[in-house]
Amino acid sequence: MTDSLRRKTRFTLAVGMRLCLVCMSAQILLPHRATAQVNADTEEWVSKGESLLAQEKQQPALRAGRVAAFGEAARRLAQQLPSIPETSGVYPVFLFRIGLYLYLSDASADAQVILSECQRHPQLGSATAVWKGQAIASHLRSFSGVRISAASDSGDEPSRTEGSVPEGGMRLWAHSSKGGIRPARRPAPETPFTAEEKSKLMSRLGPTRFPQSAQALAIKLLTPLGRPPVSALQGQVLIASLGKQEDAARVAEQLSAIQKRLWTELLHRSDKPPLIVVYANLDTDYSEESASALSLAVHGRPSAEREGYYSPLDHSVVLRKGILDENGKLYLGTAAHELAHALIDSDAPQTPHWLNEGIASLFEEQNEQGQPIDNYRLYELLVEQKATPTLSLRGLFSDNPPSNPRLRDALSRYVALWMFGSGDKNALQKVYTTFRSSPSKPAGPVVSAAMGVTVADLDEKFGDFLHSRKVHEVDARWGDIKPRELQPPSAPSRGNDPMMQQRQGPGPMMQQSTNSRNFPGQVAR
């Protein structure tokens, strides 16, 4: 009996161990099988796209199918991207393939975003960064569809426009219209981003090239703030907010129109613009508390006191301060500014800073026809002209701009406005497209050629342009912050103050993209 019992016990244990091994094997193999199935499905879409592409020349009607097939292949790869260790050589392989398939799905601007990150990836030279038997760096060099250059073509990291830079160790193009009006309050220093934090933000780039996954990510980031997030997609602009759905939809509609106009008319692109994710504060109280909460949720830093900013790490725009008033009016000057930075970063990331900032600030304030008009930045230049009658553009053009950031940004805007409003309406566009193809060209000769004046005459002609501006029209909207240096020697009596009369009457019409906004007890812009 005892031997029989022992045999039964050993048999039971053996069966039990085999069952455990089978279960464990199933648990291990199921994810691999699932991954293999995803990969197989992706490759099937790629094969379909390649087949359609080969036949498309003879059968143009196949284009829509080709676009859909490569678009689906790119989307599937982007879904897998977060599971790939970014420090591995496989990561740039995924980036390159996503970018390539985006390009083949006629989303070349989004392809540029991905491929630009691919060519900067630290593992680009890894032995595992290989696809179809060829190094990814080599694929990049031979890829002519998108304006990129492989990192391996130069001795160090490719240069990039730094914008108005690293507070908190994160490169941001930040626009604070308050900072341009009152003595700038320096934001409290922020802890620099670690390499891991930057990597986490940059890993969002793949999913945020597709509306569905971008929306899911945005909702996930905003959900911890305590109110149900809302989102709205219009064209290539996705709005994520904690406000009302109808307000989010209005912002998406207006920013989509601004995006299309900048992309086609100013940047001279005929393709579809990149998808931009905009996190918008639609509160009406304009509080720093809600602004900091939004920035913390999205990027882990409060970005204190800014109106808004663009982050190239995840290619998103954050409109921190409330852009909606109690009457439902939207104020989108900062939004237009940051949106321009995002588009330039997609189209020509090595654009000189002065031109990048000049274009971005150009449409902060517009008339009812959508044309840029003078704003408060003119005051900064007129004050400087009183001390230095001839303003020199040499420093601005040679990366040695004025140390005063408000003067620097004012110069950038008004040089852009000068070129935009010159006799040749394409002067600004000519300068931009020149730098897009040749970012290292000296700016003076490029601008002088576009404007039809000699390099020696640039400063004088620019000074004449400033003198021609109608300051009283700026005063009608911004006179309450006009510098003392520009006030008349003796003020007239208050009852007959022409400035007061002018401001009480109907002022010039401004689109909703103006920064101008009045609040009880303060002027916040």
C-alpha positions as CSV (number, residue, x, y, z in Angstrom):
1,M,0.0,0.0,0.0
2,T,2.8,2.3,0.9
3,D,4.6,1.8,-2.5
4,S,1.4,2.2,-4.4
5,L,0.7,5.5,-2.5
6,R,4.2,6.8,-3.2
7,R,3.9,6.0,-6.9
8,K,0.5,7.8,-7.1
9,T,2.0,10.8,-5.3
10,R,5.0,11.0,-7.6
11,F,2.7,10.7,-10.6
12,T,0.4,13.4,-9.3
13,L,3.4,15.7,-8.7
14,A,4.8,15.0,-12.1
15,V,1.5,15.8,-13.8
16,G,1.1,18.9,-11.6
17,M,4.6,20.2,-12.6
18,R,3.9,19.5,-16.3
19,L,0.7,21.4,-16.0
20,C,2.5,24.3,-14.3
21,L,5.1,24.3,-17.0
22,V,2.5,24.3,-19.7
23,C,0.7,27.2,-18.0
24,M,3.9,29.2,-17.6
25,S,4.9,28.5,-21.2
26,A,1.5,29.7,-22.3
27,Q,1.8,32.9,-20.2
28,I,5.3,33.5,-21.7
29,L,4.4,32.6,-25.3
30,L,1.0,34.4,-25.5
31,P,2.5,38.0,-25.4
32,H,5.2,36.9,-28.0
33,R,2.5,35.4,-30.1
34,A,0.4,38.6,-29.8
35,T,3.4,40.7,-30.7
36,A,4.3,38.4,-33.6
37,Q,0.7,38.7,-34.8
38,V,0.9,42.6,-34.6
39,N,4.1,42.5,-36.5
40,A,2.7,40.2,-39.1
41,D,-0.4,42.4,-39.5
42,T,1.8,45.5,-39.8
43,E,4.0,43.9,-42.5
44,E,0.9,42.9,-44.4
45,W,-0.2,46.5,-44.5
46,V,3.3,47.4,-45.7
47,S,3.2,44.8,-48.4
48,K,-0.2,46.1,-49.6
49,G,1.1,49.7,-49.7
50,E,4.2,48.7,-51.6
51,S,2.2,46.7,-54.1
52,L,-0.2,49.7,-54.7
53,L,2.7,52.1,-54.9
54,A,4.2,50.0,-57.7
55,Q,1.0,50.0,-59.7
56,E,0.0,53.6,-59.0
57,K,1.9,55.1,-61.9
58,Q,-0.2,53.3,-64.3
59,Q,-3.4,53.4,-62.2
60,P,-3.6,56.8,-60.3
61,A,-6.9,55.8,-58.7
62,L,-4.9,53.4,-56.4
63,R,-3.4,56.4,-54.6
64,A,-6.1,56.5,-51.9
65,G,-5.5,52.8,-51.1
66,R,-1.7,53.4,-51.0
67,V,-2.1,56.3,-48.6
68,A,-4.5,54.3,-46.3
69,A,-2.2,51.2,-46.3
70,F,1.0,53.1,-45.4
71,G,-1.0,55.2,-42.9
72,E,-2.2,52.1,-41.1
73,A,1.3,50.6,-41.1
74,A,2.7,53.7,-39.5
75,R,-0.1,53.9,-36.9
76,R,0.5,50.3,-35.9
77,L,4.2,50.8,-35.5
78,A,3.6,54.0,-33.5
79,Q,1.3,52.0,-31.1
80,Q,4.2,49.6,-30.5
81,L,6.8,52.4,-30.0
82,P,6.1,53.0,-26.2
83,S,7.0,49.3,-25.5
84,I,10.4,49.6,-27.2
85,P,13.3,50.7,-24.9
86,E,14.4,54.1,-26.2
87,T,18.0,53.3,-25.3
88,S,18.1,50.4,-27.7
89,G,19.2,50.4,-31.3
90,V,15.7,49.1,-32.3
91,Y,14.2,52.4,-31.4
92,P,15.6,54.4,-34.3
93,V,14.5,51.6,-36.6
94,F,10.9,52.1,-35.5
95,L,11.3,55.9,-35.8
96,F,12.6,55.6,-39.3
97,R,9.9,53.2,-40.5
98,I,7.1,55.3,-38.9
99,G,8.5,58.4,-40.7
100,L,9.0,56.6,-44.0
101,Y,5.4,55.2,-44.0
102,L,4.0,58.6,-42.9
103,Y,5.7,60.2,-45.9
104,L,4.3,57.5,-48.1
105,S,0.8,58.2,-46.7
106,D,1.2,61.8,-47.8
107,A,1.8,63.1,-44.3
108,S,5.3,64.5,-45.1
109,A,5.2,67.2,-42.3
110,D,4.5,64.6,-39.6
111,A,7.2,62.4,-41.3
112,Q,9.6,65.3,-40.8
113,V,8.9,65.4,-37.1
114,I,9.6,61.7,-36.7
115,L,12.6,61.5,-39.0
116,S,14.2,64.6,-37.4
117,E,14.1,62.8,-34.1
118,C,15.4,59.6,-35.7
119,Q,18.5,61.4,-37.1
120,R,19.3,62.8,-33.6
121,H,18.8,59.5,-31.8
122,P,21.9,58.5,-29.7
123,Q,21.7,54.9,-30.9
124,L,21.6,55.8,-34.6
125,G,25.1,54.3,-35.0
126,S,24.2,51.1,-33.0
127,A,24.9,47.7,-34.6
128,T,21.2,46.9,-34.1
129,A,20.0,50.1,-35.8
130,V,19.6,48.2,-39.1
131,W,16.7,47.6,-41.3
132,K,16.7,45.4,-44.5
133,G,20.4,44.8,-44.0
134,Q,21.2,48.5,-44.2
135,A,22.1,50.9,-41.3
136,I,19.4,53.4,-40.5
137,A,21.9,56.2,-40.8
138,S,22.5,55.1,-44.4
139,H,18.8,55.0,-45.0
140,L,18.5,58.5,-43.8
141,R,21.3,59.8,-46.1
142,S,19.6,58.2,-49.1
143,F,16.1,59.3,-48.2
144,S,15.3,62.4,-50.2
145,G,11.6,62.8,-49.6
146,V,12.0,64.9,-46.4
147,R,14.4,67.7,-45.7
148,I,16.6,66.0,-43.2
149,S,20.4,65.4,-42.8
150,A,21.8,62.3,-41.1
151,A,23.7,63.0,-37.8
152,S,26.5,60.8,-39.1
153,D,27.2,63.3,-41.9
154,S,28.6,65.8,-39.3
155,G,31.1,65.5,-36.5
156,D,28.6,66.3,-33.8
157,E,25.0,66.8,-33.0
158,P,23.1,68.6,-35.8
159,S,22.5,72.2,-34.9
160,R,19.0,73.3,-33.9
161,T,17.3,76.6,-33.3
162,E,17.3,77.0,-29.5
163,G,14.5,79.5,-29.2
164,S,14.2,81.4,-26.0
165,V,15.6,78.6,-24.0
166,P,16.1,76.4,-21.3
167,E,14.3,77.3,-18.2
168,G,14.2,74.1,-16.2
169,G,16.6,72.4,-18.6
170,M,13.9,72.0,-21.3
171,R,14.1,73.9,-24.5
172,L,10.9,75.9,-25.0
173,W,9.9,78.6,-27.3
174,A,8.0,80.6,-24.7
175,H,5.8,83.6,-25.3
176,S,4.7,85.7,-22.3
177,S,2.9,88.8,-23.5
178,K,3.0,90.1,-19.9
179,G,6.8,89.9,-19.9
180,G,6.8,92.1,-23.0
181,I,4.7,94.8,-21.3
182,R,5.8,95.2,-17.7
183,P,9.2,94.8,-16.1
184,A,9.7,91.1,-16.6
185,R,9.2,89.0,-13.5
186,R,11.9,86.3,-13.6
187,P,10.2,82.9,-13.1
188,A,11.4,80.8,-10.2
189,P,14.2,78.4,-11.3
190,E,12.9,75.0,-12.1
191,T,14.6,71.7,-11.6
192,P,16.2,70.6,-14.9
193,F,14.7,67.7,-16.7
194,T,16.6,64.5,-16.3
195,A,17.6,62.4,-19.4
196,E,14.9,60.0,-18.4
197,E,12.2,62.7,-18.3
198,K,13.2,64.1,-21.6
199,S,13.2,60.6,-23.1
200,K,9.7,60.0,-21.7
201,L,8.4,63.2,-23.3
202,M,10.1,62.4,-26.7
203,S,8.6,58.9,-26.7
204,R,5.2,60.6,-27.2
205,L,6.1,61.7,-30.7
206,G,5.1,58.5,-32.4
207,P,1.5,58.3,-30.9
208,T,0.9,62.0,-31.3
209,R,1.2,61.9,-35.1
210,F,-2.2,60.1,-35.2
211,P,-5.4,61.7,-34.0
212,Q,-6.8,58.7,-32.1
213,S,-3.7,57.9,-30.1
214,A,-2.9,61.6,-29.6
215,Q,-6.4,62.1,-28.1
216,A,-6.1,59.1,-25.8
217,L,-2.7,60.4,-24.5
218,A,-4.1,63.9,-23.9
219,I,-7.1,62.6,-22.0
220,K,-4.9,60.4,-19.9
221,L,-2.6,63.4,-19.0
222,L,-5.4,65.7,-18.0
223,T,-7.7,63.2,-16.2
224,P,-5.8,63.5,-12.8
225,L,-6.7,67.2,-12.7
226,G,-10.1,66.3,-11.3
227,R,-12.5,67.3,-14.1
228,P,-13.5,65.3,-17.1
229,P,-11.3,66.4,-20.0
230,V,-12.7,67.3,-23.3
231,S,-11.1,67.2,-26.7
232,A,-11.8,68.5,-30.2
233,L,-10.2,67.7,-33.5
234,Q,-10.4,70.1,-36.5
235,G,-8.1,69.5,-39.5
236,Q,-4.6,69.0,-38.0
237,V,-5.2,70.6,-34.7
238,L,-6.3,68.6,-31.6
239,I,-7.4,70.6,-28.6
240,A,-7.4,69.0,-25.1
241,S,-8.9,70.9,-22.2
242,L,-10.9,70.8,-19.0
243,G,-13.4,73.4,-20.2
244,K,-16.6,73.0,-22.2
245,Q,-16.8,70.9,-25.3
246,E,-18.3,73.7,-27.4
247,D,-15.4,76.0,-26.4
248,A,-12.8,73.4,-27.2
249,A,-14.4,73.0,-30.6
250,R,-14.4,76.7,-31.3
251,V,-10.7,76.9,-30.4
252,A,-9.9,73.9,-32.7
253,E,-11.8,75.5,-35.5
254,Q,-10.0,78.9,-35.3
255,L,-6.5,77.5,-34.7
256,S,-7.0,75.1,-37.6
257,A,-7.7,78.1,-39.9
258,I,-4.6,79.9,-38.5
259,Q,-2.5,76.8,-39.0
260,K,-3.6,76.3,-42.6
261,R,-2.9,80.0,-43.5
262,L,0.5,80.0,-41.9
263,W,1.5,76.7,-43.5
264,T,0.4,77.6,-47.0
265,E,0.7,81.4,-47.3
266,L,3.7,82.1,-45.2
267,L,5.7,78.8,-45.1
268,H,4.7,78.1,-48.7
269,R,3.8,74.4,-48.2
270,S,1.1,72.7,-50.3
271,D,0.9,69.5,-48.3
272,K,-1.0,68.7,-45.1
273,P,0.5,70.5,-42.0
274,P,1.6,68.4,-39.1
275,L,-0.8,67.3,-36.3
276,I,-0.4,69.7,-33.4
277,V,-1.7,68.8,-29.9
278,V,-2.8,72.0,-28.0
279,Y,-3.5,71.8,-24.3
280,A,-5.7,74.8,-23.6
281,N,-6.7,76.4,-20.3
282,L,-10.3,77.5,-21.0
283,D,-10.9,78.8,-17.5
284,T,-12.1,82.4,-17.4
285,D,-10.4,83.4,-14.1
286,Y,-6.9,83.7,-15.6
287,S,-5.3,82.2,-12.4
288,E,-1.7,81.2,-12.2
289,E,-2.9,78.2,-10.0
290,S,-4.9,76.6,-12.9
291,A,-2.1,77.5,-15.3
292,S,0.6,75.7,-13.3
293,A,-1.7,72.7,-12.8
294,L,-2.1,72.3,-16.5
295,S,1.7,72.6,-17.2
296,L,2.5,70.2,-14.4
297,A,0.0,67.6,-15.8
298,V,1.4,67.8,-19.3
299,H,5.2,68.4,-18.8
300,G,5.8,68.0,-15.1
301,R,6.9,71.6,-14.6
302,P,4.7,74.7,-13.7
303,S,6.4,77.0,-16.3
304,A,5.4,79.8,-14.0
305,E,4.1,83.1,-15.3
306,R,4.1,82.2,-19.0
307,E,1.1,82.8,-21.2
308,G,1.9,79.8,-23.2
309,Y,4.8,77.8,-24.8
310,Y,5.7,75.3,-27.4
311,S,7.6,72.2,-26.5
312,P,9.6,70.5,-29.3
313,L,10.3,67.5,-27.1
314,D,6.8,66.2,-27.7
315,H,5.7,68.7,-30.3
316,S,2.9,70.2,-28.3
317,V,1.6,73.7,-27.4
318,V,0.4,74.6,-23.9
319,L,-1.9,77.7,-23.5
320,R,-1.4,78.0,-19.8
321,K,-3.5,81.1,-19.0
322,G,-7.2,81.4,-19.6
323,I,-7.9,82.4,-23.2
324,L,-11.6,82.7,-22.7
325,D,-13.4,85.6,-21.0
326,E,-16.7,85.7,-19.2
327,N,-18.6,86.7,-22.4
328,G,-17.2,83.8,-24.4
329,K,-14.7,85.7,-26.4
330,L,-11.4,83.9,-27.3
331,Y,-8.0,85.5,-27.2
332,L,-5.7,83.6,-29.5
333,G,-2.6,85.9,-29.9
334,T,-0.4,83.6,-27.9
335,A,-1.9,80.6,-29.6
336,A,-1.0,81.9,-33.0
337,H,2.5,82.7,-31.8
338,E,3.2,79.2,-30.4
339,L,1.5,77.5,-33.3
340,A,3.9,79.3,-35.7
341,H,6.9,78.0,-33.7
342,A,5.5,74.4,-33.9
343,L,5.1,74.7,-37.7
344,I,8.5,76.1,-38.3
345,D,10.0,73.4,-36.1
346,S,8.4,70.8,-38.4
347,D,9.3,72.5,-41.6
348,A,12.7,74.1,-41.0
349,P,14.0,73.5,-37.5
350,Q,17.4,75.2,-38.2
351,T,15.7,78.6,-39.0
352,P,17.7,81.4,-37.3
353,H,16.2,82.5,-34.0
354,W,15.5,86.1,-35.0
355,L,13.4,84.9,-38.0
356,N,11.7,82.2,-36.1
357,E,10.7,84.6,-33.4
358,G,9.8,87.3,-35.9
359,I,7.4,85.1,-37.8
360,A,5.9,83.7,-34.6
361,S,5.2,87.2,-33.2
362,L,4.0,88.6,-36.5
363,F,0.4,87.4,-36.2
364,E,0.0,88.1,-32.4
365,E,-2.2,91.0,-33.4
366,Q,-4.1,91.3,-36.6
367,N,-6.8,93.5,-38.2
368,E,-10.2,92.2,-39.3
369,Q,-8.7,91.2,-42.7
370,G,-6.1,88.9,-40.9
371,Q,-3.2,91.2,-41.7
372,P,-0.6,91.8,-38.9
373,I,-0.7,95.3,-37.4
374,D,1.4,97.3,-34.9
375,N,1.3,96.2,-31.3
376,Y,2.9,97.1,-28.0
377,R,6.4,95.9,-29.1
378,L,6.7,99.1,-31.2
379,Y,7.1,101.1,-28.0
380,E,10.3,99.2,-27.1
381,L,11.9,100.2,-30.4
382,L,10.8,103.8,-30.2
383,V,12.3,104.1,-26.7
384,E,15.6,102.6,-28.0
385,Q,15.5,105.0,-31.0
386,K,15.5,108.0,-28.7
387,A,18.8,106.8,-27.2
388,T,20.2,105.3,-30.5
389,P,18.7,107.1,-33.5
390,T,19.9,104.3,-35.9
391,L,19.1,100.9,-34.7
392,S,21.6,98.3,-36.0
393,L,20.3,95.0,-37.3
394,R,23.9,93.6,-37.5
395,G,23.8,92.1,-34.0
396,L,20.4,90.5,-34.5
397,F,21.5,88.9,-37.8
398,S,24.8,87.6,-36.4
399,D,23.5,85.8,-33.3
400,N,24.6,88.7,-31.1
401,P,21.2,90.3,-30.4
402,P,20.5,93.0,-27.7
403,S,20.8,91.6,-24.2
404,N,17.4,93.0,-23.4
405,P,15.0,90.2,-24.5
406,R,12.1,92.5,-25.0
407,L,14.1,94.7,-27.4
408,R,15.4,91.6,-29.1
409,D,11.9,90.2,-29.7
410,A,10.6,93.6,-30.7
411,L,13.4,93.9,-33.4
412,S,12.5,90.4,-34.6
413,R,8.8,91.2,-35.0
414,Y,9.3,94.5,-36.7
415,V,12.0,93.2,-39.2
416,A,9.5,90.5,-40.1
417,L,6.7,93.1,-40.4
418,W,9.0,95.3,-42.5
419,M,9.6,92.4,-44.9
420,F,6.0,91.2,-44.9
421,G,4.6,94.7,-45.7
422,S,7.3,95.7,-48.2
423,G,6.5,96.5,-51.9
424,D,7.4,92.9,-52.7
425,K,4.8,90.9,-50.7
426,N,6.9,87.8,-50.9
427,A,10.1,89.3,-49.3
428,L,9.5,87.5,-46.0
429,Q,8.7,84.3,-47.7
430,K,11.8,84.6,-49.9
431,V,14.0,85.0,-46.8
432,Y,12.4,82.1,-45.0
433,T,12.7,79.7,-47.9
434,T,16.3,80.7,-48.4
435,F,17.1,79.8,-44.8
436,R,15.1,76.7,-45.0
437,S,17.4,75.3,-47.7
438,S,20.6,77.1,-46.5
439,P,20.3,77.9,-42.8
440,S,24.0,78.9,-42.5
441,K,23.9,81.7,-45.0
442,P,24.7,85.2,-43.7
443,A,21.5,87.0,-42.9
444,G,22.4,90.5,-44.1
445,P,22.9,89.7,-47.8
446,V,19.8,87.5,-47.8
447,V,17.5,90.2,-46.3
448,S,19.0,92.9,-48.5
449,A,18.5,90.9,-51.7
450,A,14.9,90.2,-50.7
451,M,14.2,93.8,-49.9
452,G,16.1,95.3,-52.9
453,V,18.4,97.5,-50.8
454,T,22.2,97.3,-50.2
455,V,23.5,95.7,-47.0
456,A,24.9,99.1,-46.0
457,D,21.4,100.7,-46.3
458,L,19.5,98.1,-44.2
459,D,19.7,100.0,-40.9
460,E,18.6,103.3,-42.5
461,K,15.7,101.8,-44.4
462,F,14.5,99.9,-41.4
463,G,14.7,103.1,-39.3
464,D,12.6,104.9,-41.9
465,F,10.0,102.1,-41.7
466,L,9.8,102.5,-37.9
467,H,9.3,106.3,-38.2
468,S,6.5,105.6,-40.6
469,R,4.4,103.6,-38.0
470,K,1.3,105.3,-36.7
471,V,1.9,105.3,-33.0
472,H,-1.5,106.8,-32.2
473,E,-3.2,103.7,-33.5
474,V,-1.1,101.6,-31.1
475,D,-1.9,104.1,-28.3
476,A,-5.6,103.5,-28.9
477,R,-5.2,99.9,-27.8
478,W,-2.1,99.9,-25.6
479,G,-1.7,103.5,-24.4
480,D,-2.2,102.5,-20.8
481,I,1.3,100.9,-20.8
482,K,3.0,103.4,-23.0
483,P,6.5,104.1,-21.6
484,R,7.1,107.5,-19.9
485,E,9.9,108.2,-22.3
486,L,7.3,108.4,-25.1
487,Q,4.8,110.6,-23.3
488,P,4.5,114.3,-24.3
489,P,6.5,116.7,-22.1
490,S,3.4,118.3,-20.6
491,A,0.2,116.3,-20.3
492,P,-3.0,118.1,-21.3
493,S,-5.8,118.5,-18.7
494,R,-7.6,115.2,-18.1
495,G,-11.0,116.4,-19.3
496,N,-9.6,117.2,-22.8
497,D,-7.1,114.3,-23.0
498,P,-7.1,113.3,-26.7
499,M,-5.9,109.9,-25.7
500,M,-8.9,109.3,-23.5
501,Q,-11.2,110.6,-26.2
502,Q,-9.6,108.3,-28.7
503,R,-9.9,105.2,-26.5
504,Q,-13.5,105.9,-25.6
505,G,-14.5,106.0,-29.3
506,P,-14.7,102.9,-31.5
507,G,-11.1,101.6,-32.0
508,P,-9.8,99.6,-34.9
509,M,-11.3,96.2,-35.4
510,M,-9.1,93.3,-34.2
511,Q,-9.4,89.6,-34.8
512,Q,-9.9,87.4,-31.8
513,S,-6.2,86.5,-32.2
514,T,-5.2,89.7,-30.4
515,N,-3.5,89.4,-27.0
516,S,-5.3,92.5,-25.7
517,R,-7.5,91.6,-22.7
518,N,-8.8,93.6,-19.8
519,F,-9.6,92.2,-16.4
520,P,-11.0,93.7,-13.2
521,G,-8.2,95.6,-11.4
522,Q,-5.5,94.7,-13.9
523,V,-4.4,94.7,-17.5
524,A,-3.2,91.2,-18.4
525,R,-1.9,90.5,-21.8
